[in-house]
Structures are given as C-alpha cells and as structure tokens.
Amino acid sequence: MRQIVLDTETTGLEPEQGHRIIEIGCVELVDRCLSGHNFHQYLNPERKIDPGAVEVHGITNEFLADKPRFPDIAADFLEYVRGSELIIHNAPFDVGFLGSELKRMGESAAQLIEHCRVTDTLALARKLHPGQRNSLDALCKRYSIDNSHRERHGALLDAEILADVYLAMTGGQTLLSLETESGGADGKAVSAIRRLPAGRPRLPVIPAAPQELSRHEAQLDAIETLADGKCVWRTRRG
C-alpha cells in the first residue's frame, strides 16, 4: 500500500484570483512505514506573494526568483504520486490549487484525482472529534505529537507532521505508555508515534500448525457445548 502525505504553500488563498503554488512537499508511506522517498520542490509563481501569506510561511519572491515553474516539474510530480492514495489536510484546498496549475498548462484539472485516491484528514478528524478544533496544531496536541520545531508553515515539514498525525489518528504505529513524556507516572495512558525505520524487513507470517488448529477447534467445541450452541468466535468467523 503506497500513500503520499501531501501539503502545499501558495501565494494566497484563491486560485480563482490567480494565486499559485510556491512549494510542494510530499512524504511517502509504504505499508504505513516512512520510506524516505519524499518529493519536495519550491516553485517560482511568476507573481507577487500576498503579504499575509508571507507571514504564514515566510517564503519570499526573492527566494523563489531562481526556482523552476510548475510546468517544469509537473511530469515528475505526477509520476511520483501516480497510483497512490493522497493524504491531505483540508484536501479541497490543495487539490484545487494543483488542478488550477494543471489547467494553466492546458491539462485536465481532474488528472490528479483520476490517478490518485484522495483522503482528507480534516474530514476524518471532524468525524472522529466532532465539535472540537481539528487544525494540524490541535491534532498534534491531541495525539501527543511534538511540533515545537514548527515556527512557520512549510509544505515538507507540514507533510511530515501530518504523516505522524494520520498514523496516530488511524490507529497504527502508536505506543501506549503509563508514563508521561517527562518520565513521571500519572496513571494516564498517553500515545506517542513510533516511526518504523525505512527499509525495515517485513515481519514473517507464521501459520498455525495442524495440531494447533485441531486443539483450537476442540476448544471451540467445548465452548459451544457450554453456551448452548452459541460460540461468538465461530459466529464472527462465519
């Protein structure tokens, strides 16, 4: 299973007003493990960045002056994400901007979602935590993910943080501990992300031996007899 956690930074909020993408950051997960095969690119938007946007991400026109344009990297980007599941926080925003960039090139704006499945972690968080704040910062706090190094928004940094949030939110690769991160026991279980190393070998699958399966079935027979023919394990298996 290949998933791409994606984030963008832009010159403003509305592609319909001519705003453009200035940074794309992608983190690859393979079977829910960080692969280290990421995609990161700054882009020259060929227009001025709104002052309010600069305050958010700190990226300036001077910094982007010698960077490639979106059409220069579009083929590499589409090849990188092709066939994957895109994990995006507030997906309509990023997908809308990517579609706008493709449309400027004369390509189909639907090309991205035609080749990728899109999962919106903001929509997922709202289902899991209705009525609560579900910004990326709020989710980091809720799932005990350290984002103290995030002074400003950045596409690759936010994608890395979102990868941790997504894994925690979907119940994978978390560690429950009875101690707080500071080491003091307070009787409360807290969750912390355990990043599995890139290139980690797959765990072997060891099937049960025939004798073990036979003893298991005998145990279920005994339970079924005591429960008047109702064995929940066989009900679920059926």
N, C-alpha and C positions, 0 to 999 in steps of 0.2 A: 504494500500500500504506500503510495507516494503522495505526500501532502506538501504544499508550498504555503508557508505563512508569509503574507504579503502586506506591505504598507507603502504609501507614497507621501511625499510632501509636494506642495503646489504653490503657485504664485498667489492664489486666492481661493475663494470658496465655490465659485460658479464657473464651470466650463462653458456654459452658455454665454457668459460675458467675456469669453476669450482667455480665461485663465488656463494655465498649463502646468504640467508635471515637471518638477525640478529634481526629484530624487525618487528612485525605486529601490526598495530593499526587500529581499526575499530570503527566507530560511527554509531549507529542505528537511522534511521529516520522512524517513523511510521506516515503515513498520513502527511508527511512533518513537523513533530514535533520531536524534540530530545526526545528520550525515556529514556536516561540514561543507557540503557542496552548495554554497549560497550564491546569490546574484545581487550585485549592488552597483548602482550607476547614478551619478549626478548628471543632470541634463541642462543644456542651455535652452531656456524657454523662448528666447527671441522676443521678450517683452519685459517690462518692469515688474518687479515683485511688490505686492502691496506692503506698506509699512507694517500693518497689523500681522501679516504672515511672517515677516522677518522677525518680529518679536516672539513668535511661536517657535520657529525652527532655527533662527539665526543664520540662515543661508542668504548670501547677498548676490546681486547681479555681478559684481566684480569677481567673486569666487567662481561663478558659472561661465564667465566670458569665454574660456577656452575649452569648455566641456562639449561633448557631442550633442547633437539634436536627437529627438526621439526617433525620427526615421532612420538614423544611423545605427541604432541599437535594437530596433523593433524586431528584426528577424531573429536575433539571438535571444531576446526576451521571450518571444512566442515559442521558440523551440524549447527553451528552458521550462516553461510552465505547461507545455502541451501534454494532455492526458492526465494531469494531476488534479487533486482536489485543492482549491484555493481556500485558505483560511484567512479571513479578513475581518477586522473590527469595523463595523459600520460599512459593510461591503458596497452598498449603492454609491457611496461617495467615490471610492477608489475605482470601482468598475465603471462608473460614469466618466471619470477622467480618462481612464485607459481607452474606453470606447471613443471618446472625443478625439484623442490623439490618433487612433486608427482611422477615424473618419477624415481627419485632416490630410492623411496620406492617400485618401481615395479608397481605403479598405473598408470592409464591412465592420461597423461598430460592434456587431454581435459576434465577431470572430473569436473573441476571448472566451465567452461563455459557451460557444459552440464546441470548444475543445477542452473545456475545464468544468468541473463541478464547483460551485461556489458555496461555502458555508460562512454565514455571518455570525461571528461570535457575539456581537451586540444583541442580535435577536435571540441567540441561545441563552445569553446571560439574563435577558429580560424574562424568559420563560422559567429559568431556574431561580431567579431572585426578583420576583415581581414587586414593584413599588419601591425598589432600592436603587441607589446610584450604581450604574454599571459602566462607568468610564474605565479606561485601561488602568488608571491610577487606583480607582476604587476597587477593581478586581484584584490588583496586586495586594492591596491591604487585606482584602477578604481571604485570599489564598496564601498569605504569608510569603509573598514573593518580593525579594529585595529589588527595588527600583530606585534606590537612593542615588545611583550614578546618573540618573536621567534628569539633568538640569533643564534640557530643552528637548523638543521633539526631534527625532531623526528617523528616517524610514527604516534603516537596517537595525538600529537599536530598538525601535518600537516593535519590529517584526520578531526580534529575539525575545523580547519581554512577552509579546503575545503568544509565542510558542510555549513558553512556560505556563502562562495563564490557561491556554487551551488544554494542555496536557492535564493540568490540575482540575480544570472545570469538567473535563470529560472522564475524570476518574482514573487516569493512567499515570504510572511512574511517580506516585507520591509516597511519602514515608510518614507514617503516623508515629508520634513520639509523645511520651508523657512528660517531657521536659520542654521548657521554653527554649528559644534560641539562645538566651543568655545562660542557659545551663541550670536554672532554678526549677525545681519541680513544683507545679501548682495544681496538679491533678487534672489539668485540661489537656486534651489531645490537640496538637497543632499539626498542620500539614506543611511539608516543605518539599520542593521539587528535587528529585534525584535525577540529574541528567546522566543518561547512559552514554558511554564513550562512543565516538564514531568508530565504525569498523568492528564493533563488538560481535563476536561469533553468535549465531543463533543458538538458543538453548535446545538441547536434544529432547526429542519426544520419546519417552519410554513407555510402550504399551503394557497393559497388564498381562501377566502370564495366564494361560488357560486355567491353571489350578486356582489362581486368584479370582478369576471371573466365576468359576464354579462355586467357590466359597461365598462370593458376593451374592450370587443368585439364591443360594441356600439361606443366607441371612434374610434376604427379602421375602423368601417363602415363609420363614418363621414370623416375620413382622406382619405379613399379610394374614396369617392364621390368627394372630392375637388381635388384629384390628378388624376382624370380620370382613376380610377381603378387600380392605381399603389401605393400600400402601402408597403413600404420597409420592415416593420416588418413582414407582412404576407408572403412576398417573402422569407425572410430569414428563417422563421419558416417552410415554405414548403420545 
